[in-house]
Amino acid sequence: MRTTAQGLEQKMSEEETRAAVRTLLEHVGEDPNREGLLDTPKRVAKAWREMTAGYAMDAAEALGTTFDVKFDELIILRGIRFTSMCEHHCLPFQGTATVGYIPGDRVVGLSKLARVVDVFSKRLQVQERMTEQIAHSVFDHVDARGVGVVIRAHHSCMGCRGVRQPDAMMTTSCMLGILKDDPTARGELLALE
């Protein structure tokens, strides 16, 4: 058991989270003391820690591994699966991200592009902001000449409530540098995406 001030704060936060879940269970008419719900507050607290782990991650660190490889063409990693939490309803949205860039003097480690998607998807989010955050991080930390990010996702907040359109898919994109300024470069990314 940790006894540091940080550890005590985390422990209090954990207990507060569990109490909040018990309150929500009571609010919907459930008995948080019934057998099937006894461990639910603990499970929900753990799930929330996992789904919001991005707040403790640093995009610069995630993109920190680069290599001295001279390459001046488009590099694309597509099919990066993610689950994020809608900040408006605290329901998940899931999809895939495509991250493409034209390097400057160095290329970034391939897995680092997937990691930067994790950094921003594991936070309370809106898809539009997440798309821009990923693109700007790659552009800034990799010193890329151009960056393009395309995200496609299904949103539970629209699929299981409200208008109930579970098959609707939202697509967002952010283009920076040469991928924004040069229609040919942008077209190549979108064709390969």
ROKOLLUM-343671 format. One record per residue: x, y negated, z of N, C-alpha, C in turn. Coordinates in steps of 0.001 Angstrom, whole numbers. Example, Ala and Ser with C-alpha at 12.3 -4.5 7.8 and 13.67 -1.06 7.14 Angstrom:
NUVEX|13190|5690|7800|12300|4500|7800|13200|3300|7800;
NUVEX|12850|2250|7080|13670|1060|7140|12900|-30|7870;
//
This chain:
NUVEX|845|1191|0|0|0|0|883|-1244|0;
NUVEX|583|-2186|-890|1377|-3407|-963|962|-4369|136;
NUVEX|1957|-5050|693|1657|-6009|1756|2060|-7427|1371;
NUVEX|2521|-7622|140|2884|-8967|-290|1625|-9822|-424;
NUVEX|1810|-11124|-459|665|-12032|-628|-67|-11722|-1931;
NUVEX|698|-11453|-2997|72|-11127|-4277|-734|-9840|-4161;
NUVEX|-187|-8840|-3485|-888|-7583|-3294|-2167|-7770|-2504;
NUVEX|-2139|-8606|-1469|-3344|-8869|-682|-4389|-9583|-1523;
NUVEX|-3936|-10543|-2362|-4876|-11249|-3242|-5514|-10271|-4215;
NUVEX|-4718|-9352|-4784|-5270|-8387|-5715|-6239|-7460|-5011;
NUVEX|-5929|-7069|-3787|-6814|-6185|-3038|-8132|-6894|-2750;
NUVEX|-8077|-8155|-2330|-9317|-8890|-2078|-10111|-9032|-3371;
NUVEX|-9426|-9290|-4457|-10097|-9435|-5740|-10784|-8124|-6127;
NUVEX|-10124|-7013|-5898|-10707|-5701|-6184|-11977|-5492|-5352;
NUVEX|-11913|-5790|-4084|-13088|-5627|-3214|-14211|-6572|-3630;
NUVEX|-13858|-7798|-4006|-14871|-8750|-4467|-15524|-8256|-5758;
NUVEX|-14725|-7672|-6647|-15263|-7126|-7899|-16231|-5990|-7607;
NUVEX|-15837|-5100|-6718|-16710|-3975|-6370|-18012|-4476|-5736;
NUVEX|-17916|-5485|-4887|-19121|-6045|-4254|-20031|-6669|-5313;
NUVEX|-19442|-7327|-6295|-20236|-7938|-7362|-20963|-6870|-8174;
NUVEX|-20299|-5757|-8440|-20937|-4664|-9184|-22083|-4085|-8360;
NUVEX|-21871|-3914|-7059|-22958|-3414|-6204|-24147|-4371|-6250;
NUVEX|-23878|-5676|-6237|-24943|-6675|-6318|-25698|-6557|-7633;
NUVEX|-24971|-6380|-8739|-25628|-6216|-10042|-26498|-4960|-10070;
NUVEX|-26002|-3877|-9500|-26795|-2650|-9446|-28090|-2882|-8669;
NUVEX|-27986|-3575|-7566|-29183|-3887|-6776|-30120|-4804|-7557;
NUVEX|-29548|-5734|-8294|-30340|-6700|-9066|-31238|-6006|-10099;
NUVEX|-30746|-4909|-10702|-31562|-4200|-11692|-32472|-3160|-11051;
NUVEX|-32479|-3091|-9730|-33380|-2186|-9025|-32776|-841|-8658;
NUVEX|-31475|-722|-8751|-30803|528|-8408|-30333|518|-6953;
NUVEX|-30054|1698|-6453|-29493|1866|-5122|-28021|2221|-5283;
NUVEX|-27110|1289|-5004|-25693|1574|-5198|-25163|2676|-4279;
NUVEX|-25977|3123|-3329|-25558|4191|-2424|-26018|5571|-2872;
NUVEX|-26742|5654|-3987|-27148|6983|-4448|-25934|7680|-5065;
NUVEX|-25984|9003|-5060|-24819|9811|-5420|-24187|9420|-6768;
NUVEX|-24981|9265|-7793|-24439|8965|-9116|-23796|7601|-9243;
NUVEX|-24083|6698|-8306|-23554|5332|-8390|-22487|5017|-7342;
NUVEX|-22176|5964|-6474|-21233|5688|-5387|-19883|5176|-5891;
NUVEX|-19361|5785|-6939|-18053|5373|-7452|-18136|4372|-8600;
NUVEX|-19340|3974|-8982|-19499|3047|-10105|-18783|1713|-9872;
NUVEX|-18885|1078|-8705|-18154|-182|-8524|-16647|-34|-8733;
NUVEX|-16078|1067|-8253|-14646|1306|-8434|-14329|1514|-9917;
NUVEX|-15169|2272|-10617|-14940|2537|-12041|-15060|1263|-12875;
NUVEX|-16065|447|-12564|-16258|-800|-13312|-15083|-1744|-13075;
NUVEX|-14617|-1844|-11830|-13461|-2704|-11529|-12236|-2243|-12316;
NUVEX|-12021|-931|-12376|-10885|-393|-13133|-11044|-683|-14621;
NUVEX|-12254|-485|-15147|-12511|-742|-16564|-12263|-2213|-16904;
NUVEX|-12704|-3114|-16038|-12496|-4543|-16291|-11019|-4911|-16258;
NUVEX|-10261|-4311|-15337|-8811|-4567|-15310|-8188|-4148|-16639;
NUVEX|-8599|-2987|-17127|-8081|-2464|-18385|-8481|-3352|-19567;
NUVEX|-9752|-3728|-19618|-10261|-4478|-20775|-9825|-5945|-20780;
NUVEX|-9308|-6431|-19649|-8845|-7820|-19591|-7350|-7899|-19289;
NUVEX|-6623|-6838|-19595|-5181|-6791|-19325|-4402|-7821|-20136;
NUVEX|-4994|-8367|-21172|-4309|-9344|-22021|-3934|-10627|-21313;
NUVEX|-4649|-10955|-20240|-4303|-12171|-19490|-2911|-12072|-18865;
NUVEX|-2456|-10855|-18602|-1132|-10651|-18006|-62|-10402|-19062;
NUVEX|-435|-10420|-20344|520|-10168|-21429|948|-11485|-22060;
NUVEX|2143|-11471|-22622|2711|-12661|-23253|2955|-12379|-24737;
NUVEX|2361|-13182|-25597|2500|-12976|-27040|3951|-13106|-27485;
NUVEX|4690|-14056|-26919|6097|-14223|-27305|6895|-12969|-26977;
NUVEX|6611|-12374|-25834|7300|-11136|-25450|6885|-9985|-26362;
NUVEX|5590|-9920|-26672|5093|-8852|-27545|5742|-8912|-28921;
NUVEX|6063|-10108|-29395|6649|-10293|-30727|8166|-10454|-30671;
NUVEX|8761|-10125|-29541|10171|-10412|-29301|11177|-9574|-30065;
NUVEX|10801|-8430|-30556|11765|-7575|-31252|11743|-7884|-32741;
NUVEX|12823|-8510|-33207|12954|-8820|-34637|14255|-8227|-35157;
NUVEX|14326|-8108|-36477|15499|-7501|-37108|16002|-8397|-38230;
NUVEX|17312|-8410|-38395|17956|-9204|-39430|17850|-8460|-40758;
NUVEX|16652|-8546|-41342|16386|-7901|-42631|15910|-8992|-43577;
NUVEX|16585|-9110|-44698|16191|-10122|-45685|15065|-9547|-46543;
NUVEX|13890|-10127|-46387|12725|-9670|-47152|11830|-10873|-47339;
NUVEX|11518|-11219|-48570|10749|-12445|-48799|9389|-12176|-49438;
NUVEX|8901|-10960|-49269|7581|-10606|-49793|6621|-10375|-48624;
NUVEX|5386|-10140|-48969|4331|-9945|-47992|4480|-8617|-47250;
NUVEX|4333|-8664|-45942|4316|-7471|-45084|2940|-7441|-44433;
NUVEX|2250|-6310|-44542|878|-6223|-44014|749|-4978|-43145;
NUVEX|163|-5150|-41981|-247|-4026|-41142|-1758|-4113|-41030;
NUVEX|-2440|-3082|-41497|-3894|-3115|-41465|-4429|-1930|-40670;
NUVEX|-5705|-2018|-40335|-6329|-937|-39574|-5964|-946|-38101;
NUVEX|-5610|-2094|-37563|-5278|-2192|-36136|-6590|-2219|-35361;
NUVEX|-6905|-1122|-34703|-8170|-1024|-33964|-8079|-1788|-32644;
NUVEX|-9182|-2417|-32281|-9229|-3133|-31017|-10642|-3092|-30447;
NUVEX|-10733|-3312|-29157|-11997|-3568|-28471|-11764|-4802|-27627;
NUVEX|-12644|-5765|-27748|-12563|-6976|-26952|-13905|-7189|-26265;
NUVEX|-13948|-8160|-25373|-15168|-8462|-24631|-15669|-9854|-25018;
NUVEX|-16911|-9910|-25480|-17545|-11181|-25824|-17664|-12032|-24561;
NUVEX|-17166|-13245|-24617|-17217|-14102|-23434|-18618|-14633|-23136;
NUVEX|-19537|-14498|-24067|-20888|-15015|-23844|-21791|-14023|-23119;
NUVEX|-21609|-12715|-23388|-22486|-11704|-22783|-21729|-10625|-22029;
NUVEX|-20399|-10684|-22055|-19547|-9661|-21421|-19877|-8271|-21944;
NUVEX|-20119|-8193|-23244|-20328|-6922|-23927|-19204|-6757|-24952;
NUVEX|-18845|-5512|-25271|-17714|-5310|-26181|-18030|-5628|-27636;
NUVEX|-17001|-6061|-28327|-17028|-6047|-29787|-15793|-5282|-30245;
NUVEX|-15991|-4465|-31283|-14949|-3559|-31730|-14752|-3692|-33225;
NUVEX|-13513|-3508|-33636|-13252|-3577|-35058|-11809|-3311|-35388;
NUVEX|-11403|-3867|-36524|-10023|-3725|-36974|-9471|-5081|-37371;
NUVEX|-8174|-5188|-37189|-7464|-6404|-37580|-6443|-6045|-38646;
NUVEX|-6259|-6977|-39561|-5173|-6912|-40533|-4293|-8117|-40275;
NUVEX|-2997|-7869|-40117|-2043|-8957|-39896|-1005|-8869|-41002;
NUVEX|-887|-9954|-41755|102|-10011|-42822|969|-11243|-42653;
NUVEX|2226|-11126|-43054|3105|-12291|-42969|4202|-12216|-44014;
NUVEX|4710|-13379|-44360|5887|-13495|-45214|7006|-13979|-44304;
NUVEX|8007|-13128|-44066|9030|-13469|-43078|9919|-14618|-43505;
NUVEX|10544|-15217|-42496|11601|-16199|-42730|12906|-15435|-42844;
NUVEX|13780|-15589|-41839|15080|-14919|-41860|15065|-13533|-41232;
NUVEX|14010|-13201|-40489|13969|-11931|-39782|12585|-11307|-39916;
NUVEX|12523|-9981|-39769|11237|-9294|-39734|10979|-8855|-38298;
NUVEX|9712|-8721|-37957|9336|-8316|-36604|9124|-6806|-36585;
NUVEX|9391|-6189|-35438|9126|-4763|-35293|7664|-4465|-35595;
NUVEX|7411|-3435|-36367|6069|-3136|-36856|5035|-3016|-35737;
NUVEX|5365|-2292|-34680|4398|-2097|-33596|4075|-3407|-32889;
NUVEX|4937|-4391|-33036|4728|-5674|-32352|3508|-6405|-32908;
NUVEX|3193|-6182|-34173|1993|-6804|-34734|736|-6229|-34076;
NUVEX|749|-4927|-33827|-381|-4309|-33125|-430|-4791|-31674;
NUVEX|724|-4967|-31070|757|-5426|-29666|194|-6834|-29507;
NUVEX|457|-7703|-30477|-69|-9065|-30352|-1588|-9071|-30494;
NUVEX|-2133|-8132|-31261|-3594|-7984|-31315|-4106|-7581|-29936;
NUVEX|-3392|-6674|-29266|-3761|-6276|-27895|-3748|-7457|-26935;
NUVEX|-2715|-8287|-27041|-2585|-9431|-26129|-3858|-10270|-26138;
NUVEX|-4370|-10557|-27316|-5512|-11464|-27401|-6867|-10762|-27383;
NUVEX|-6917|-9497|-27769|-8201|-8797|-27734|-8566|-8357|-26323;
NUVEX|-7593|-8190|-25461|-7875|-7746|-24091|-8081|-8954|-23170;
NUVEX|-8968|-9812|-23611|-9371|-11008|-22863|-10843|-11249|-23187;
NUVEX|-11511|-12046|-22387|-12852|-12486|-22785|-12653|-13375|-23999;
NUVEX|-13385|-13108|-25077|-13065|-13739|-26343|-14292|-14065|-27172;
NUVEX|-14056|-14877|-28180|-14907|-14976|-29361|-13999|-14608|-30529;
NUVEX|-14549|-13963|-31528|-13733|-13442|-32622|-12985|-14542|-33364;
NUVEX|-13629|-15681|-33533|-12996|-16773|-34272|-11701|-17228|-33589;
NUVEX|-11763|-17435|-32267|-10587|-17880|-31518|-9503|-16809|-31535;
NUVEX|-9902|-15556|-31335|-8938|-14466|-31312|-8170|-14394|-32633;
NUVEX|-8874|-14557|-33749|-8242|-14527|-35065|-7171|-15608|-35171;
NUVEX|-7512|-16810|-34747|-6558|-17927|-34802|-5387|-17724|-33846;
NUVEX|-5654|-17214|-32637|-4575|-17004|-31672|-3547|-16007|-32200;
NUVEX|-4018|-14926|-32801|-3100|-13928|-33349|-2263|-14550|-34465;
NUVEX|-2918|-15252|-35377|-2202|-15855|-36509|-1170|-16875|-36040;
NUVEX|-1555|-17767|-35150|-620|-18803|-34677|550|-18188|-33910;
NUVEX|298|-17129|-33150|1379|-16474|-32408|2408|-15877|-33351;
NUVEX|1945|-15161|-34369|2882|-14573|-35329|3625|-15691|-36058;
NUVEX|2910|-16712|-36487|3525|-17822|-37219|4614|-18490|-36378;
NUVEX|4320|-18763|-35125|5247|-19484|-34247|6406|-18623|-33753;
NUVEX|6127|-17406|-33327|7153|-16595|-32660|8005|-15767|-33612;
NUVEX|7523|-15553|-34826|8290|-14768|-35794|8973|-15694|-36791;
NUVEX|8651|-16977|-36724|9183|-17960|-37657|8874|-17550|-39095;
NUVEX|7612|-17156|-39294|7166|-16692|-40611|6918|-17869|-41538;
NUVEX|7081|-17623|-42830|6775|-18650|-43829|5271|-18736|-44083;
NUVEX|4583|-17640|-43813|3133|-17607|-43972|2561|-16458|-43170;
NUVEX|1344|-16640|-42682|664|-15598|-41897|-799|-15581|-42301;
NUVEX|-1344|-14375|-42387|-2775|-14200|-42625|-3318|-13132|-41701;
NUVEX|-4432|-13417|-41063|-5094|-12452|-40185|-6549|-12352|-40622;
NUVEX|-7019|-11118|-40795|-8420|-10867|-41115|-8936|-9876|-40086;
NUVEX|-10066|-10218|-39461|-10661|-9346|-38455|-12101|-9052|-38849;
NUVEX|-12450|-7768|-38751|-13829|-7324|-38984|-14280|-6604|-37720;
NUVEX|-15470|-6965|-37219|-15914|-6353|-35963|-17428|-6262|-35873;
NUVEX|-17869|-5229|-35149|-19260|-5057|-34752|-19393|-5582|-33331;
NUVEX|-20421|-6373|-33086|-20611|-7008|-31783|-21803|-6390|-31055;
NUVEX|-21533|-5786|-29889|-22603|-5185|-29086|-23628|-6222|-28643;
NUVEX|-23187|-7450|-28421|-24117|-8484|-27965|-25194|-8767|-29008;
NUVEX|-24907|-8425|-30249|-25888|-8585|-31317|-26526|-7249|-31686;
NUVEX|-25844|-6159|-31366|-26328|-4846|-31760|-27300|-4199|-30791;
NUVEX|-27101|-4402|-29487|-27944|-3693|-28509|-28907|-4623|-27790;
NUVEX|-28907|-5898|-28132|-29828|-6852|-27526|-30123|-7954|-28550;
NUVEX|-30953|-8887|-28181|-31242|-10003|-29086|-31838|-9525|-30401;
NUVEX|-31182|-9834|-31515|-31707|-9469|-32837|-31540|-7988|-33169;
NUVEX|-30792|-7268|-32388|-30607|-5810|-32532|-30214|-5416|-33962;
NUVEX|-29049|-5869|-34343|-28490|-5537|-35660|-27146|-4832|-35472;
NUVEX|-27174|-3542|-35070|-25921|-2853|-34751|-24986|-2640|-35938;
NUVEX|-25511|-2676|-37162|-24658|-2453|-38327|-24050|-3738|-38887;
NUVEX|-24488|-4887|-38378|-23946|-6156|-38875|-22468|-6256|-38487;
NUVEX|-21670|-6718|-39433|-20236|-6850|-39186|-19817|-8288|-39444;
NUVEX|-19057|-8835|-38518|-18553|-10193|-38670|-17116|-10125|-39182;
NUVEX|-16798|-10979|-40156|-15442|-11065|-40696|-14931|-12480|-40489;
NUVEX|-13714|-12585|-39939|-13068|-13887|-39758|-11662|-13800|-40334;
NUVEX|-11150|-14943|-40737|-9777|-14972|-41240|-9112|-16269|-40834;
NUVEX|-7791|-16215|-40769|-6985|-17415|-40520|-5731|-17287|-41368;
NUVEX|-5476|-18284|-42188|-4297|-18302|-43052|-3448|-19502|-42670;
NUVEX|-2157|-19298|-42564|-1229|-20359|-42183|-34|-20381|-43137;
NUVEX|592|-21548|-43253|1791|-21687|-44077|1500|-21408|-45530;
NUVEX|2408|-20660|-46171|2287|-20394|-47597|1018|-19608|-47936;
NUVEX|516|-18797|-46989|-708|-18035|-47260|-1948|-18924|-47241;
NUVEX|-1824|-20090|-46672|-2925|-21052|-46730|-2773|-21960|-47951;
NUVEX|-1530|-22361|-48200|-1276|-23362|-49235|-1213|-22808|-50654;
NUVEX|-851|-21550|-50797|-665|-20965|-52129|-1786|-19960|-52406;
NUVEX|-2719|-20294|-53301|-3842|-19400|-53597|-3410|-18017|-54097;
NUVEX|-2284|-17939|-54794|-1805|-16653|-55296|-1368|-15758|-54140;
NUVEX|-634|-16329|-53192|-177|-15561|-52028|-1373|-15119|-51176;
NUVEX|-2307|-16031|-50984|-3520|-15694|-50217|-4303|-14588|-50926;
NUVEX|-4421|-14690|-52241|-5133|-13677|-53021|-4453|-12310|-52921;
NUVEX|-3120|-12300|-52886|-2406|-11029|-52753|-2720|-10387|-51396;
NUVEX|-2701|-11184|-50328|-3034|-10636|-49004|-4441|-10062|-48992;
NUVEX|-5387|-10814|-49503|-6783|-10370|-49478|-6997|-9142|-50367;
NUVEX|-6265|-9042|-51464|-6396|-7866|-52334|-5822|-6622|-51678;
NUVEX|-4747|-6772|-50926|-4088|-5633|-50267|-4720|-5305|-48915;
NUVEX|-5441|-6260|-48369|-6055|-6118|-47060|-7148|-5081|-47156;
//
